[in-house]
Amino acid sequence: MKQIIYFSCLFLIISSCSSEIEYRIPAFQATINGTANWEASDFSVTTNPLGEVIITGNDFNSTISLRFPSNCQDCYHDLQVIGEATILDTVQYSTLNIGISDIDYPSDGEIYIREITPDSKISGTFTFNAYNSSGESTVNVSQGVFYRLPLTQTTD
């Protein structure tokens, strides 16, 4: 009987463990090339003098930066039209670069601002495909989420 209770408690404890984003507030994370989970250990959200929002995060090995024109809630930003997303590991990839091949492969992506709280915390999702400066190498960033990141207004 004690073993049943012991294993029941152990099962309950193990099944309660979760890595849901709601339990890591604030959070900035994504999937790189479909396999590698990336999670920022350090991040910032600022605005520049043009009114653009810049979200930057790093995980000691690489940096993801998102730049888009405004901080409106419930807005989609098409990165083929305006804005930029970059990832820097040993090579910098950007949505401003275009791939080279027989068929033109433009960089693309989107940023969706889901929520801006009254205390200036921003949440949303992102995904993008970016190329290196020569256009020969690409990176796919998918399932990107930023959750309740504190927005710092700058005047510089």
Z-matrix of the N, CA and C atoms (Angstrom, degrees):
N
C 1 1.439
C 2 1.536 1 110.96
N 3 1.339 2 115.63 1 -40.50
C 4 1.457 3 119.35 2 179.18
C 5 1.521 4 111.00 3 -62.75
N 6 1.346 5 116.29 4 -36.71
C 7 1.467 6 119.42 5 179.75
C 8 1.521 7 110.96 6 -65.24
N 9 1.300 8 117.58 7 -39.08
C 10 1.463 9 121.10 8 179.50
C 11 1.531 10 110.06 9 -63.38
N 12 1.316 11 116.02 10 -45.05
C 13 1.466 12 119.98 11 178.61
C 14 1.520 13 110.32 12 -64.65
N 15 1.333 14 117.13 13 -42.27
C 16 1.461 15 122.23 14 179.42
C 17 1.528 16 110.96 15 -59.91
N 18 1.335 17 116.39 16 -49.94
C 19 1.461 18 119.90 17 -178.92
C 20 1.527 19 111.86 18 -68.65
N 21 1.313 20 117.66 19 -32.99
C 22 1.463 21 120.59 20 176.41
C 23 1.523 22 110.77 21 -64.37
N 24 1.333 23 116.66 22 -44.67
C 25 1.467 24 120.73 23 177.66
C 26 1.523 25 110.84 24 -64.57
N 27 1.328 26 117.30 25 -43.12
C 28 1.458 27 121.34 26 178.91
C 29 1.525 28 110.65 27 -61.40
N 30 1.317 29 117.92 28 -43.87
C 31 1.458 30 122.13 29 178.31
C 32 1.528 31 110.50 30 -61.83
N 33 1.314 32 116.44 31 -43.33
C 34 1.459 33 121.19 32 -180.00
C 35 1.528 34 111.26 33 -62.36
N 36 1.301 35 117.28 34 -41.78
C 37 1.468 36 121.75 35 179.26
C 38 1.527 37 110.71 36 -65.59
N 39 1.320 38 117.07 37 -46.81
C 40 1.465 39 121.02 38 -178.53
C 41 1.518 40 111.46 39 -66.15
N 42 1.331 41 117.57 40 -42.17
C 43 1.460 42 119.75 41 -178.27
C 44 1.522 43 112.12 42 -72.01
N 45 1.317 44 118.33 43 -16.48
C 46 1.463 45 121.62 44 178.28
C 47 1.515 46 112.34 45 -80.43
N 48 1.330 47 117.71 46 -17.62
C 49 1.464 48 121.02 47 179.79
C 50 1.515 49 109.30 48 -69.13
N 51 1.324 50 116.18 49 138.41
C 52 1.450 51 120.32 50 -177.98
C 53 1.516 52 109.30 51 -152.33
N 54 1.319 53 115.35 52 153.18
C 55 1.462 54 119.79 53 175.34
C 56 1.522 55 109.69 54 -116.59
N 57 1.338 56 116.48 55 28.07
C 58 1.453 57 120.56 56 177.85
C 59 1.520 58 110.12 57 -58.14
N 60 1.323 59 115.27 58 147.49
C 61 1.458 60 120.12 59 -176.86
C 62 1.530 61 111.71 60 -64.71
N 63 1.343 62 117.91 61 -28.94
C 64 1.457 63 120.48 62 -179.17
C 65 1.517 64 112.32 63 -61.72
N 66 1.333 65 117.16 64 -22.11
C 67 1.451 66 120.93 65 -178.95
C 68 1.521 67 112.48 66 -90.73
N 69 1.333 68 117.15 67 -4.50
C 70 1.464 69 121.63 68 177.51
C 71 1.522 70 107.51 69 -123.35
N 72 1.297 71 116.77 70 82.18
C 73 1.460 72 121.61 71 -176.78
C 74 1.519 73 108.15 72 -107.59
N 75 1.297 74 120.17 73 127.20
C 76 1.465 75 129.14 74 -7.86
C 77 1.534 76 111.47 75 -77.20
N 78 1.337 77 115.82 76 167.16
C 79 1.466 78 120.07 77 -178.29
C 80 1.528 79 110.42 78 -145.33
N 81 1.343 80 115.54 79 150.54
C 82 1.468 81 123.23 80 177.03
C 83 1.522 82 105.08 81 -146.95
N 84 1.335 83 117.98 82 110.33
C 85 1.461 84 120.98 83 -174.02
C 86 1.520 85 111.23 84 -150.32
N 87 1.352 86 115.98 85 163.42
C 88 1.461 87 122.29 86 -179.25
C 89 1.531 88 109.49 87 -163.11
N 90 1.322 89 114.98 88 173.14
C 91 1.463 90 122.25 89 173.03
C 92 1.526 91 107.39 90 -111.23
N 93 1.329 92 116.85 91 129.70
C 94 1.464 93 122.16 92 -178.47
C 95 1.522 94 108.68 93 -104.14
N 96 1.340 95 116.17 94 124.74
C 97 1.459 96 123.51 95 179.09
C 98 1.529 97 112.98 96 51.28
N 99 1.320 98 116.64 97 34.67
C 100 1.457 99 121.99 98 173.40
C 101 1.509 100 116.74 99 76.59
N 102 1.323 101 118.54 100 -8.44
C 103 1.462 102 118.65 101 -175.50
C 104 1.518 103 114.35 102 -128.75
N 105 1.293 104 118.57 103 -40.10
C 106 1.467 105 121.04 104 -173.41
C 107 1.527 106 110.66 105 -87.20
N 108 1.314 107 116.15 106 123.66
C 109 1.460 108 120.52 107 175.13
C 110 1.514 109 108.61 108 -83.82
N 111 1.330 110 115.47 109 126.91
C 112 1.457 111 122.45 110 -179.33
C 113 1.520 112 107.65 111 -114.10
N 114 1.324 113 117.12 112 132.64
C 115 1.457 114 121.16 113 177.40
C 116 1.518 115 108.87 114 -139.31
N 117 1.319 116 115.20 115 126.21
C 118 1.461 117 120.10 116 -178.24
C 119 1.517 118 110.76 117 -70.54
N 120 1.314 119 114.78 118 133.75
C 121 1.458 120 120.26 119 173.38
C 122 1.528 121 110.12 120 -94.38
N 123 1.332 122 115.89 121 -18.20
C 124 1.458 123 122.09 122 179.58
C 125 1.531 124 107.25 123 -143.93
N 126 1.320 125 118.54 124 138.90
C 127 1.458 126 121.08 125 -178.34
C 128 1.514 127 110.49 126 -153.71
N 129 1.336 128 114.72 127 162.97
C 130 1.465 129 121.12 128 174.87
C 131 1.520 130 108.57 129 -149.13
N 132 1.323 131 115.28 130 151.99
C 133 1.461 132 122.33 131 174.92
C 134 1.515 133 106.65 132 -131.71
N 135 1.329 134 115.98 133 117.59
C 136 1.456 135 121.02 134 -178.44
C 137 1.523 136 109.94 135 -133.66
N 138 1.306 137 115.47 136 168.99
C 139 1.463 138 120.95 137 170.86
C 140 1.518 139 107.55 138 -116.40
N 141 1.323 140 115.97 139 151.12
C 142 1.463 141 119.87 140 177.55
C 143 1.531 142 109.09 141 -105.65
N 144 1.332 143 118.35 142 175.51
C 145 1.477 144 120.22 143 -177.67
C 146 1.528 145 114.13 144 -60.41
N 147 1.327 146 117.95 145 -20.73
C 148 1.466 147 120.95 146 177.77
C 149 1.523 148 112.10 147 -82.04
N 150 1.334 149 117.14 148 -2.98
C 151 1.461 150 121.18 149 -178.77
C 152 1.519 151 113.42 150 87.31
N 153 1.323 152 116.77 151 3.43
C 154 1.467 153 120.19 152 179.31
C 155 1.527 154 110.08 153 -75.62
N 156 1.317 155 115.36 154 147.96
C 157 1.459 156 121.69 155 174.98
C 158 1.518 157 107.86 156 -96.25
N 159 1.331 158 117.30 157 136.03
C 160 1.459 159 122.49 158 179.15
C 161 1.527 160 107.90 159 -126.28
N 162 1.337 161 115.12 160 117.28
C 163 1.464 162 121.43 161 176.88
C 164 1.522 163 106.65 162 -108.09
N 165 1.321 164 116.60 163 124.39
C 166 1.466 165 121.25 164 -179.35
C 167 1.520 166 108.75 165 -130.86
N 168 1.329 167 115.10 166 135.78
C 169 1.460 168 120.17 167 176.47
C 170 1.506 169 110.64 168 -143.54
N 171 1.332 170 116.41 169 151.80
C 172 1.466 171 119.08 170 176.56
C 173 1.521 172 109.85 171 -138.78
N 174 1.339 173 113.65 172 156.63
C 175 1.467 174 120.94 173 179.64
C 176 1.523 175 111.26 174 -123.55
N 177 1.306 176 118.29 175 31.74
C 178 1.467 177 126.88 176 -178.84
C 179 1.527 178 112.82 177 77.36
N 180 1.347 179 119.40 178 -27.05
C 181 1.461 180 122.04 179 179.46
C 182 1.516 181 113.01 180 -107.97
N 183 1.323 182 117.20 181 -27.70
C 184 1.455 183 120.51 182 -176.45
C 185 1.523 184 110.11 183 -150.06
N 186 1.335 185 114.48 184 164.63
C 187 1.459 186 121.84 185 -178.55
C 188 1.520 187 109.33 186 -130.95
N 189 1.311 188 116.59 187 135.67
C 190 1.465 189 122.11 188 171.32
C 191 1.516 190 107.08 189 -113.39
N 192 1.339 191 115.57 190 134.13
C 193 1.456 192 121.59 191 178.64
C 194 1.522 193 108.83 192 -130.85
N 195 1.317 194 116.45 193 133.14
C 196 1.460 195 123.23 194 178.27
C 197 1.523 196 107.75 195 -120.44
N 198 1.330 197 116.93 196 131.44
C 199 1.466 198 121.61 197 178.09
C 200 1.515 199 107.76 198 -130.33
N 201 1.337 200 116.05 199 126.46
C 202 1.458 201 119.97 200 -178.91
C 203 1.529 202 109.35 201 -145.80
N 204 1.348 203 117.92 202 160.85
C 205 1.453 204 121.34 203 -164.38
C 206 1.526 205 118.15 204 -69.98
N 207 1.314 206 119.81 205 -26.28
C 208 1.467 207 118.08 206 -177.10
C 209 1.513 208 110.34 207 -154.67
N 210 1.310 209 115.56 208 168.15
C 211 1.451 210 119.83 209 179.61
C 212 1.525 211 111.23 210 -109.37
N 213 1.327 212 116.45 211 47.80
C 214 1.459 213 119.96 212 178.30
C 215 1.530 214 109.90 213 -79.98
N 216 1.307 215 115.62 214 142.39
C 217 1.464 216 120.81 215 -179.74
C 218 1.520 217 109.49 216 -78.81
N 219 1.324 218 116.97 217 145.59
C 220 1.464 219 124.82 218 178.73
C 221 1.532 220 111.24 219 62.62
N 222 1.352 221 116.92 220 40.06
C 223 1.466 222 123.04 221 -179.04
C 224 1.521 223 110.90 222 -115.93
N 225 1.342 224 115.81 223 141.43
C 226 1.459 225 122.33 224 170.73
C 227 1.519 226 108.35 225 -101.70
N 228 1.322 227 116.80 226 139.88
C 229 1.458 228 121.93 227 175.76
C 230 1.525 229 107.10 228 -121.68
N 231 1.333 230 116.35 229 114.27
C 232 1.457 231 122.84 230 178.84
C 233 1.520 232 108.28 231 -83.04
N 234 1.332 233 116.89 232 115.47
C 235 1.466 234 120.63 233 -174.97
C 236 1.524 235 113.38 234 -73.50
N 237 1.352 236 118.47 235 -8.89
C 238 1.457 237 119.18 236 172.95
C 239 1.519 238 110.28 237 -78.30
N 240 1.317 239 117.14 238 -22.78
C 241 1.461 240 121.98 239 -176.74
C 242 1.523 241 111.02 240 -96.22
N 243 1.325 242 117.26 241 -50.25
C 244 1.457 243 120.65 242 -175.75
C 245 1.523 244 109.51 243 -153.41
N 246 1.307 245 116.89 244 148.70
C 247 1.456 246 121.22 245 -179.29
C 248 1.511 247 110.97 246 99.11
N 249 1.314 248 115.93 247 -179.74
C 250 1.461 249 121.12 248 -178.93
C 251 1.523 250 109.20 249 -157.52
N 252 1.319 251 114.94 250 146.64
C 253 1.457 252 121.32 251 171.78
C 254 1.523 253 106.91 252 -130.51
N 255 1.319 254 116.55 253 137.12
C 256 1.461 255 120.75 254 178.91
C 257 1.519 256 109.48 255 -134.31
N 258 1.324 257 114.17 256 153.48
C 259 1.456 258 121.23 257 169.75
C 260 1.513 259 106.52 258 -134.46
N 261 1.303 260 115.59 259 132.98
C 262 1.455 261 121.61 260 -178.48
C 263 1.517 262 108.01 261 -124.49
N 264 1.343 263 116.07 262 116.19
C 265 1.465 264 119.83 263 168.90
C 266 1.516 265 105.38 264 -116.76
N 267 1.304 266 119.48 265 -99.30
C 268 1.460 267 120.04 266 170.82
C 269 1.528 268 110.06 267 -93.20
N 270 1.339 269 116.62 268 -15.22
C 271 1.465 270 124.14 269 179.12
C 272 1.523 271 107.38 270 -130.46
N 273 1.334 272 117.07 271 145.76
C 274 1.458 273 119.61 272 176.17
C 275 1.525 274 109.76 273 -94.10
N 276 1.323 275 115.39 274 127.54
C 277 1.458 276 123.32 275 175.49
C 278 1.521 277 107.41 276 -111.88
N 279 1.342 278 117.18 277 141.03
C 280 1.461 279 120.55 278 -178.24
C 281 1.519 280 110.19 279 -142.39
N 282 1.340 281 115.73 280 148.75
C 283 1.461 282 120.19 281 174.71
C 284 1.525 283 111.26 282 -74.55
N 285 1.329 284 118.44 283 -6.54
C 286 1.466 285 121.18 284 175.03
C 287 1.525 286 111.43 285 -82.40
N 288 1.334 287 117.93 286 -14.26
C 289 1.466 288 122.22 287 178.69
C 290 1.523 289 110.13 288 -89.32
N 291 1.341 290 115.62 289 153.08
C 292 1.464 291 122.15 290 -179.15
C 293 1.518 292 108.92 291 -117.82
N 294 1.340 293 115.74 292 139.92
C 295 1.459 294 120.55 293 178.79
C 296 1.515 295 111.63 294 -74.25
N 297 1.328 296 115.86 295 151.97
C 298 1.463 297 120.07 296 177.93
C 299 1.522 298 108.66 297 -109.57
N 300 1.305 299 115.93 298 137.43
C 301 1.464 300 123.70 299 173.64
C 302 1.512 301 106.86 300 179.55
N 303 1.338 302 116.34 301 -172.74
C 304 1.459 303 119.59 302 178.05
C 305 1.529 304 110.88 303 -64.34
N 306 1.316 305 115.85 304 -31.03
C 307 1.464 306 121.45 305 178.04
C 308 1.513 307 107.03 306 -111.37
N 309 1.326 308 116.64 307 136.83
C 310 1.467 309 121.09 308 179.70
C 311 1.525 310 109.42 309 -70.78
N 312 1.327 311 116.92 310 121.18
C 313 1.454 312 122.86 311 177.15
C 314 1.521 313 109.37 312 -111.59
N 315 1.333 314 117.24 313 95.67
C 316 1.465 315 118.04 314 179.71
C 317 1.527 316 110.76 315 -75.17
N 318 1.302 317 115.08 316 152.49
C 319 1.456 318 119.97 317 171.20
C 320 1.520 319 107.66 318 -68.98
N 321 1.316 320 116.81 319 153.77
C 322 1.451 321 119.75 320 179.16
C 323 1.520 322 109.75 321 -153.44
N 324 1.293 323 115.54 322 174.78
C 325 1.449 324 121.22 323 177.25
C 326 1.503 325 111.45 324 158.37
N 327 1.328 326 115.30 325 175.62
C 328 1.447 327 119.83 326 176.82
C 329 1.520 328 110.51 327 -150.40
N 330 1.312 329 113.71 328 152.97
C 331 1.454 330 122.17 329 175.51
C 332 1.528 331 105.98 330 -125.29
N 333 1.306 332 116.54 331 129.55
C 334 1.458 333 121.53 332 178.32
C 335 1.522 334 108.75 333 -117.09
N 336 1.316 335 116.44 334 122.40
C 337 1.466 336 121.95 335 176.97
C 338 1.520 337 106.82 336 -92.26
N 339 1.316 338 115.62 337 108.69
C 340 1.461 339 121.21 338 -176.57
C 341 1.523 340 111.96 339 -83.80
N 342 1.337 341 116.36 340 -39.63
C 343 1.456 342 118.86 341 -173.28
C 344 1.530 343 110.78 342 -154.88
N 345 1.312 344 115.13 343 142.09
C 346 1.463 345 122.53 344 167.18
C 347 1.525 346 105.00 345 -128.62
N 348 1.307 347 116.19 346 115.46
C 349 1.460 348 120.48 347 -176.00
C 350 1.528 349 110.59 348 -78.39
N 351 1.320 350 117.29 349 162.60
C 352 1.473 351 119.97 350 177.97
C 353 1.530 352 113.53 351 -58.67
N 354 1.348 353 116.82 352 -26.33
C 355 1.467 354 119.10 353 178.24
C 356 1.531 355 111.95 354 -94.64
N 357 1.343 356 117.04 355 26.20
C 358 1.474 357 125.38 356 172.69
C 359 1.526 358 113.92 357 62.03
N 360 1.311 359 116.52 358 47.06
C 361 1.464 360 121.57 359 171.98
C 362 1.531 361 107.19 360 -110.40
N 363 1.333 362 116.34 361 130.40
C 364 1.458 363 121.78 362 -172.72
C 365 1.528 364 110.43 363 -110.04
N 366 1.343 365 116.26 364 138.79
C 367 1.463 366 122.45 365 179.61
C 368 1.521 367 108.84 366 -135.37
N 369 1.331 368 115.87 367 147.08
C 370 1.453 369 119.76 368 178.07
C 371 1.511 370 112.06 369 177.26
N 372 1.330 371 115.28 370 -168.90
C 373 1.458 372 122.15 371 -178.93
C 374 1.521 373 109.49 372 -131.14
N 375 1.329 374 116.35 373 161.96
C 376 1.456 375 120.95 374 177.49
C 377 1.520 376 110.32 375 -155.24
N 378 1.307 377 114.94 376 156.87
C 379 1.452 378 123.76 377 173.59
C 380 1.524 379 107.24 378 -155.92
N 381 1.342 380 117.06 379 144.77
C 382 1.459 381 118.75 380 177.36
C 383 1.527 382 111.59 381 -161.84
N 384 1.328 383 114.35 382 156.73
C 385 1.461 384 124.03 383 170.87
C 386 1.517 385 105.78 384 -116.86
N 387 1.321 386 116.81 385 130.10
C 388 1.456 387 120.59 386 -176.74
C 389 1.531 388 110.23 387 -135.63
N 390 1.331 389 115.65 388 155.70
C 391 1.459 390 122.32 389 179.98
C 392 1.517 391 110.60 390 -116.72
N 393 1.335 392 115.31 391 158.27
C 394 1.463 393 119.47 392 172.07
C 395 1.527 394 108.35 393 -75.67
N 396 1.319 395 118.21 394 176.52
C 397 1.465 396 121.48 395 -174.22
C 398 1.524 397 113.28 396 -64.08
N 399 1.335 398 118.09 397 -28.39
C 400 1.466 399 119.94 398 178.76
C 401 1.524 400 112.00 399 -83.35
N 402 1.324 401 117.83 400 -14.26
C 403 1.459 402 121.59 401 -178.82
C 404 1.512 403 113.85 402 80.78
N 405 1.324 404 117.47 403 5.15
C 406 1.473 405 121.18 404 -175.97
C 407 1.522 406 113.79 405 -89.65
N 408 1.304 407 117.21 406 -18.25
C 409 1.456 408 120.76 407 -175.94
C 410 1.529 409 109.37 408 -129.28
N 411 1.318 410 116.27 409 142.94
C 412 1.463 411 120.46 410 -177.31
C 413 1.524 412 111.25 411 -128.65
N 414 1.309 413 115.19 412 159.50
C 415 1.458 414 121.98 413 174.76
C 416 1.533 415 107.28 414 -135.84
N 417 1.327 416 115.57 415 142.26
C 418 1.456 417 121.79 416 176.69
C 419 1.521 418 108.24 417 -112.93
N 420 1.310 419 116.47 418 124.91
C 421 1.460 420 122.57 419 175.96
C 422 1.519 421 106.40 420 -115.18
N 423 1.333 422 116.66 421 118.05
C 424 1.459 423 121.07 422 -175.95
C 425 1.525 424 110.33 423 -129.79
N 426 1.306 425 115.47 424 170.24
C 427 1.460 426 123.19 425 177.82
C 428 1.526 427 111.94 426 50.19
N 429 1.327 428 115.97 427 35.66
C 430 1.458 429 120.41 428 -179.82
C 431 1.523 430 111.57 429 -75.86
N 432 1.313 431 114.60 430 137.26
C 433 1.466 432 121.14 431 -179.60
C 434 1.521 433 108.83 432 -138.30
N 435 1.318 434 116.03 433 134.23
C 436 1.468 435 120.11 434 165.78
C 437 1.524 436 105.45 435 -123.61
N 438 1.320 437 115.79 436 133.51
C 439 1.450 438 120.68 437 -170.38
C 440 1.519 439 110.65 438 -133.96
N 441 1.322 440 114.99 439 116.32
C 442 1.468 441 123.66 440 177.51
C 443 1.530 442 113.66 441 52.86
N 444 1.323 443 115.89 442 45.66
C 445 1.455 444 120.51 443 174.88
C 446 1.526 445 109.01 444 -80.05
N 447 1.324 446 118.82 445 133.39
C 448 1.464 447 120.76 446 -178.81
C 449 1.535 448 111.36 447 -71.97
N 450 1.323 449 115.83 448 125.98
C 451 1.458 450 123.14 449 -179.17
C 452 1.522 451 109.56 450 -90.53
N 453 1.332 452 116.29 451 124.41
C 454 1.457 453 122.10 452 178.53
C 455 1.516 454 108.16 453 -106.81
N 456 1.325 455 117.52 454 118.56
C 457 1.456 456 122.04 455 177.64
C 458 1.512 457 108.62 456 -78.61
N 459 1.329 458 118.25 457 130.37
C 460 1.458 459 121.45 458 177.45
C 461 1.524 460 109.13 459 -118.33
N 462 1.298 461 115.10 460 155.27
C 463 1.476 462 119.81 461 -178.92
C 464 1.512 463 111.94 462 -116.57
N 465 1.328 464 118.44 463 -0.97
C 466 1.471 465 121.25 464 -177.87
C 467 1.502 466 111.49 465 -70.21
